[in-house]
Amino acid sequence: MTDIQLLLSIGVPSLLVVLSWLSNNSRLGRAESRLDAMDKRFDRIDRRFDEVIAAIHKDTLEIMRAMTALHERVAVIETKQGQ
């Protein structure tokens, strides 16, 4: 085997491996940027979900306060009727 054949038999596969690695590396970079974008979207969705849950909780507390006040008024009226 001549020197040129030896260099080609080692160099060409090595070059292909390096090119393949570089290609995969750029694909990984794009995939990573997509995952970062998705992560930001999920963060926005999570914040919005927390806001909605807080609003529902606030409304629930307001309804419970109104029901308690109504119950107290009914109890006063029943007490007056019982006398």
C-alpha positions as CSV (number, residue, x, y, z in Angstrom):
1,M,0.0,0.0,0.0
2,T,1.4,3.4,-1.0
3,D,1.5,6.4,1.3
4,I,-1.3,8.1,-0.7
5,Q,-3.5,5.0,-0.3
6,L,-2.9,4.9,3.4
7,L,-3.6,8.6,3.8
8,L,-6.8,8.3,1.8
9,S,-8.0,5.2,3.7
10,I,-7.5,6.9,7.0
11,G,-8.2,10.5,6.0
12,V,-11.5,10.1,4.1
13,P,-13.4,8.2,6.8
14,S,-11.9,10.6,9.4
15,L,-13.1,13.6,7.4
16,L,-16.6,12.1,7.1
17,V,-16.8,11.5,10.8
18,V,-15.8,15.1,11.5
19,L,-18.3,16.4,9.0
20,S,-21.0,14.2,10.4
21,W,-20.2,15.4,13.9
22,L,-20.4,19.0,12.8
23,S,-23.7,18.4,11.1
24,N,-25.2,16.7,14.2
25,N,-23.8,19.5,16.4
26,S,-25.7,22.2,14.4
27,R,-28.8,20.1,14.5
28,L,-28.5,19.8,18.3
29,G,-28.1,23.6,18.5
30,R,-31.3,24.1,16.6
31,A,-33.1,21.5,18.7
32,E,-31.8,23.2,21.9
33,S,-33.1,26.6,20.7
34,R,-36.5,25.0,20.0
35,L,-36.6,23.5,23.4
36,D,-35.7,26.8,25.0
37,A,-38.6,28.5,23.1
38,M,-40.9,25.7,24.3
39,D,-39.7,26.2,27.9
40,K,-40.5,29.9,27.7
41,R,-43.9,29.2,26.4
42,F,-44.6,26.7,29.2
43,D,-43.4,29.3,31.7
44,R,-45.9,31.7,30.3
45,I,-48.7,29.1,30.5
46,D,-47.7,28.2,34.0
47,R,-47.8,31.8,35.1
48,R,-51.2,32.2,33.4
49,F,-52.5,29.1,35.1
50,D,-51.4,30.4,38.5
51,E,-53.2,33.7,37.8
52,V,-56.4,31.9,36.9
53,I,-56.2,29.7,40.0
54,A,-55.6,32.7,42.2
55,A,-58.6,34.5,40.6
56,I,-60.8,31.4,41.1
57,H,-59.7,31.2,44.7
58,K,-60.5,34.9,45.3
59,D,-63.9,34.4,43.7
60,T,-64.6,31.3,45.9
61,L,-63.6,33.2,49.0
62,E,-66.0,36.1,48.0
63,I,-68.8,33.6,47.5
64,M,-68.2,32.0,50.8
65,R,-68.2,35.4,52.6
66,A,-71.5,36.3,50.9
67,M,-73.0,32.9,51.9
68,T,-71.8,33.3,55.5
69,A,-73.4,36.8,55.7
70,L,-76.6,35.5,54.2
71,H,-76.6,32.6,56.7
72,E,-76.1,35.0,59.6
73,R,-79.0,37.2,58.4
74,V,-81.3,34.2,58.1
75,A,-80.3,33.1,61.6
76,V,-81.2,36.6,62.9
77,I,-84.6,36.5,61.2
78,E,-85.3,33.0,62.5
79,T,-84.4,34.1,66.0
80,K,-86.8,37.0,65.8
81,Q,-89.6,34.8,64.5
82,G,-89.1,32.3,67.3
83,Q,-89.6,34.9,70.0
